[in-house]
Amino acid sequence: MAIAPLAAQEQEPPRTLVQGRGVELTTARCVICHDAQHITRAKLSREEWAFNVKNMIERGAPITPEEIPQIVDYLATYYSRDSAPPAESAAAEAPVAAAAEDPAQRLLTANACIACHAVDRRLVGPGFREIAQRYRGDSAASELLARKIRDGGAGAWGQVPMPPHPQLTAADLGLMVSWIMKQ
């Protein structure tokens, strides 16, 4: 009888957070710096989640005191040692399925852009349509937006910093900027 290596037996953590009360706020505040798998693979107690949230605030996470209990409740409900593994729903997988069809959307999802930017509204940062409207007709827009995505920074849309994405290739940046400008 052959036994599969341990790594082959373990399932990869889900790439999206479970739908439930607090998921949007948790996504907007936590996935700005962490990918969803950083959360989905963790199994912490309520106290450990509270400590981690406090620690992240001390490091600059844009979380208000009023948001702390909502985020901790969500994390402790769906991602604690004592909670049953969350059931995957079609709604939770919909963004991943849609992104899988479009290379630009796949990049936006994989790099956590959608944690802070929606197509049609502000989340932590401006909506993609708002970005496209601001830069439509600007011949330097593609280069400027590609540099902003790669280097990150704050100030153009407010003081919440956008994390840098230096790992993206020029081709990846071009796909992303082209998609954003079509919104």
C-alpha positions as a Markdown table, in Angstrom:
| # | Residue | x | y | z |
|---|---|---|---|---|
| 1 | Met | 0.0 | 0.0 | 0.0 |
| 2 | Ala | 1.5 | 3.3 | -1.1 |
| 3 | Ile | 1.2 | 6.3 | 1.1 |
| 4 | Ala | 1.0 | 9.8 | -0.4 |
| 5 | Pro | 3.5 | 12.3 | 1.0 |
| 6 | Leu | 2.1 | 14.5 | 3.7 |
| 7 | Ala | 2.2 | 17.6 | 1.5 |
| 8 | Ala | 0.0 | 15.8 | -1.1 |
| 9 | Gln | -2.5 | 14.9 | 1.6 |
| 10 | Glu | -3.0 | 18.4 | 3.0 |
| 11 | Gln | -5.5 | 20.5 | 1.2 |
| 12 | Glu | -4.5 | 24.0 | 0.2 |
| 13 | Pro | -6.3 | 26.7 | 2.3 |
| 14 | Pro | -9.2 | 28.5 | 0.5 |
| 15 | Arg | -8.3 | 31.5 | -1.5 |
| 16 | Thr | -11.3 | 33.5 | -0.5 |
| 17 | Leu | -12.9 | 34.3 | 2.9 |
| 18 | Val | -16.1 | 32.7 | 3.9 |
| 19 | Gln | -19.2 | 34.8 | 3.4 |
| 20 | Gly | -20.7 | 35.9 | 6.7 |
| 21 | Arg | -21.3 | 38.9 | 8.9 |
| 22 | Gly | -18.1 | 40.9 | 8.9 |
| 23 | Val | -16.5 | 39.5 | 5.7 |
| 24 | Glu | -16.5 | 42.8 | 3.8 |
| 25 | Leu | -14.9 | 44.7 | 6.6 |
| 26 | Thr | -12.4 | 42.0 | 7.3 |
| 27 | Thr | -11.5 | 41.8 | 3.6 |
| 28 | Ala | -11.2 | 45.6 | 3.4 |
| 29 | Arg | -9.0 | 45.9 | 6.5 |
| 30 | Cys | -6.9 | 42.7 | 6.5 |
| 31 | Val | -6.4 | 41.7 | 2.9 |
| 32 | Ile | -4.9 | 45.1 | 2.2 |
| 33 | Cys | -1.6 | 43.5 | 3.4 |
| 34 | His | -2.3 | 39.8 | 3.7 |
| 35 | Asp | -3.7 | 37.4 | 1.1 |
| 36 | Ala | -6.8 | 35.5 | 2.1 |
| 37 | Gln | -4.9 | 32.3 | 2.7 |
| 38 | His | -2.9 | 34.0 | 5.5 |
| 39 | Ile | -6.3 | 34.1 | 7.3 |
| 40 | Thr | -7.9 | 30.9 | 6.1 |
| 41 | Arg | -5.0 | 28.7 | 7.2 |
| 42 | Ala | -4.8 | 30.2 | 10.7 |
| 43 | Lys | -6.7 | 28.6 | 13.5 |
| 44 | Leu | -6.5 | 31.0 | 16.4 |
| 45 | Ser | -8.5 | 31.5 | 19.6 |
| 46 | Arg | -10.7 | 34.7 | 20.0 |
| 47 | Glu | -8.0 | 36.1 | 22.3 |
| 48 | Glu | -5.2 | 35.4 | 19.7 |
| 49 | Trp | -7.2 | 37.0 | 16.9 |
| 50 | Ala | -7.8 | 40.1 | 19.2 |
| 51 | Phe | -4.1 | 40.2 | 19.9 |
| 52 | Asn | -3.2 | 40.0 | 16.2 |
| 53 | Val | -5.7 | 42.7 | 15.2 |
| 54 | Lys | -4.2 | 45.0 | 18.0 |
| 55 | Asn | -0.7 | 44.2 | 16.8 |
| 56 | Met | -1.7 | 45.1 | 13.2 |
| 57 | Ile | -3.2 | 48.4 | 14.3 |
| 58 | Glu | 0.1 | 49.2 | 16.0 |
| 59 | Arg | 1.9 | 48.5 | 12.7 |
| 60 | Gly | -0.4 | 50.9 | 10.8 |
| 61 | Ala | -3.5 | 48.9 | 9.8 |
| 62 | Pro | -6.3 | 51.3 | 9.0 |
| 63 | Ile | -8.8 | 49.8 | 11.6 |
| 64 | Thr | -10.9 | 52.0 | 13.8 |
| 65 | Pro | -11.7 | 51.1 | 17.4 |
| 66 | Glu | -15.4 | 50.5 | 16.4 |
| 67 | Glu | -14.3 | 48.0 | 13.8 |
| 68 | Ile | -12.2 | 45.8 | 16.1 |
| 69 | Pro | -15.0 | 43.8 | 17.6 |
| 70 | Gln | -16.6 | 43.2 | 14.2 |
| 71 | Ile | -13.4 | 41.9 | 12.7 |
| 72 | Val | -12.5 | 39.8 | 15.7 |
| 73 | Asp | -16.0 | 38.3 | 15.8 |
| 74 | Tyr | -15.8 | 37.4 | 12.1 |
| 75 | Leu | -12.3 | 35.8 | 12.5 |
| 76 | Ala | -13.2 | 34.0 | 15.7 |
| 77 | Thr | -16.4 | 32.7 | 14.2 |
| 78 | Tyr | -15.0 | 31.3 | 11.0 |
| 79 | Tyr | -11.3 | 30.8 | 11.6 |
| 80 | Ser | -10.8 | 29.6 | 15.2 |
| 81 | Arg | -9.5 | 26.2 | 16.5 |
| 82 | Asp | -13.0 | 25.6 | 17.9 |
| 83 | Ser | -15.0 | 26.4 | 14.8 |
| 84 | Ala | -16.0 | 23.8 | 12.2 |
| 85 | Pro | -14.3 | 24.3 | 8.8 |
| 86 | Pro | -16.4 | 26.8 | 6.9 |
| 87 | Ala | -18.5 | 25.4 | 4.1 |
| 88 | Glu | -17.5 | 26.7 | 0.8 |
| 89 | Ser | -20.4 | 28.5 | -1.0 |
| 90 | Ala | -20.9 | 29.3 | -4.6 |
| 91 | Ala | -21.1 | 33.0 | -3.7 |
| 92 | Ala | -17.7 | 32.8 | -2.0 |
| 93 | Glu | -16.1 | 31.2 | -5.1 |
| 94 | Ala | -17.8 | 33.6 | -7.6 |
| 95 | Pro | -15.1 | 36.3 | -7.6 |
| 96 | Val | -12.4 | 33.7 | -8.1 |
| 97 | Ala | -14.3 | 32.0 | -10.9 |
| 98 | Ala | -14.9 | 35.3 | -12.7 |
| 99 | Ala | -11.2 | 36.3 | -12.3 |
| 100 | Ala | -10.0 | 33.0 | -13.7 |
| 101 | Glu | -11.5 | 33.9 | -17.0 |
| 102 | Asp | -9.7 | 37.2 | -17.5 |
| 103 | Pro | -5.9 | 37.5 | -17.1 |
| 104 | Ala | -6.1 | 41.1 | -15.8 |
| 105 | Gln | -8.8 | 40.2 | -13.2 |
| 106 | Arg | -6.8 | 37.2 | -12.2 |
| 107 | Leu | -3.8 | 39.5 | -11.5 |
| 108 | Leu | -6.0 | 42.0 | -9.6 |
| 109 | Thr | -7.4 | 39.1 | -7.4 |
| 110 | Ala | -4.0 | 37.4 | -6.9 |
| 111 | Asn | -2.4 | 40.7 | -5.8 |
| 112 | Ala | -5.2 | 41.6 | -3.4 |
| 113 | Cys | -6.2 | 44.7 | -5.4 |
| 114 | Ile | -9.9 | 43.8 | -5.0 |
| 115 | Ala | -9.5 | 43.9 | -1.2 |
| 116 | Cys | -9.2 | 47.7 | -1.5 |
| 117 | His | -10.7 | 48.6 | -4.9 |
| 118 | Ala | -14.2 | 47.7 | -6.3 |
| 119 | Val | -15.2 | 48.4 | -9.9 |
| 120 | Asp | -18.0 | 50.8 | -9.1 |
| 121 | Arg | -17.3 | 52.2 | -5.6 |
| 122 | Arg | -14.7 | 53.2 | -3.1 |
| 123 | Leu | -13.6 | 50.6 | -0.5 |
| 124 | Val | -10.3 | 51.4 | 1.1 |
| 125 | Gly | -9.1 | 53.0 | -2.1 |
| 126 | Pro | -10.9 | 54.5 | -5.1 |
| 127 | Gly | -13.1 | 52.4 | -7.4 |
| 128 | Phe | -11.6 | 51.3 | -10.7 |
| 129 | Arg | -14.2 | 53.4 | -12.6 |
| 130 | Glu | -13.2 | 56.5 | -10.6 |
| 131 | Ile | -9.6 | 55.9 | -11.4 |
| 132 | Ala | -10.4 | 55.5 | -15.1 |
| 133 | Gln | -12.5 | 58.7 | -15.1 |
| 134 | Arg | -9.7 | 60.7 | -13.5 |
| 135 | Tyr | -7.0 | 59.6 | -16.0 |
| 136 | Arg | -9.1 | 59.2 | -19.2 |
| 137 | Gly | -7.5 | 61.4 | -21.9 |
| 138 | Asp | -4.2 | 61.7 | -20.0 |
| 139 | Ser | -1.4 | 60.4 | -22.3 |
| 140 | Ala | 0.8 | 59.7 | -19.3 |
| 141 | Ala | -1.8 | 57.7 | -17.4 |
| 142 | Ser | -0.7 | 54.2 | -18.3 |
| 143 | Glu | 2.9 | 54.9 | -17.2 |
| 144 | Leu | 1.8 | 56.7 | -14.1 |
| 145 | Leu | -0.7 | 54.0 | -13.0 |
| 146 | Ala | 1.8 | 51.2 | -13.7 |
| 147 | Arg | 4.4 | 53.0 | -11.5 |
| 148 | Lys | 1.8 | 53.6 | -8.7 |
| 149 | Ile | 0.8 | 49.9 | -8.7 |
| 150 | Arg | 4.5 | 48.7 | -8.7 |
| 151 | Asp | 5.8 | 51.3 | -6.1 |
| 152 | Gly | 2.7 | 51.8 | -4.0 |
| 153 | Gly | 2.4 | 55.0 | -1.9 |
| 154 | Ala | -0.2 | 57.4 | -0.5 |
| 155 | Gly | -1.5 | 60.9 | -1.3 |
| 156 | Ala | -3.1 | 60.7 | -4.7 |
| 157 | Trp | -6.4 | 59.4 | -3.3 |
| 158 | Gly | -6.0 | 60.0 | 0.5 |
| 159 | Gln | -3.5 | 59.1 | 3.2 |
| 160 | Val | -4.1 | 55.3 | 3.4 |
| 161 | Pro | -1.0 | 53.8 | 1.8 |
| 162 | Met | -1.3 | 51.4 | -1.1 |
| 163 | Pro | 1.3 | 48.5 | -0.7 |
| 164 | Pro | 3.9 | 48.1 | -3.4 |
| 165 | His | 3.8 | 45.2 | -5.9 |
| 166 | Pro | 7.5 | 45.1 | -7.1 |
| 167 | Gln | 7.1 | 41.5 | -8.2 |
| 168 | Leu | 4.8 | 42.4 | -11.1 |
| 169 | Thr | 6.3 | 42.4 | -14.6 |
| 170 | Ala | 5.8 | 45.2 | -17.1 |
| 171 | Ala | 3.5 | 42.9 | -19.0 |
| 172 | Asp | 1.4 | 42.2 | -15.9 |
| 173 | Leu | 1.2 | 45.9 | -15.1 |
| 174 | Gly | 0.2 | 46.7 | -18.7 |
| 175 | Leu | -2.7 | 44.2 | -18.5 |
| 176 | Met | -3.9 | 45.6 | -15.2 |
| 177 | Val | -3.7 | 49.2 | -16.2 |
| 178 | Ser | -5.4 | 48.5 | -19.5 |
| 179 | Trp | -8.3 | 46.7 | -17.7 |
| 180 | Ile | -8.6 | 49.5 | -15.2 |
| 181 | Met | -8.8 | 52.2 | -17.9 |
| 182 | Lys | -11.6 | 50.3 | -19.7 |
| 183 | Gln | -13.9 | 50.6 | -16.6 |
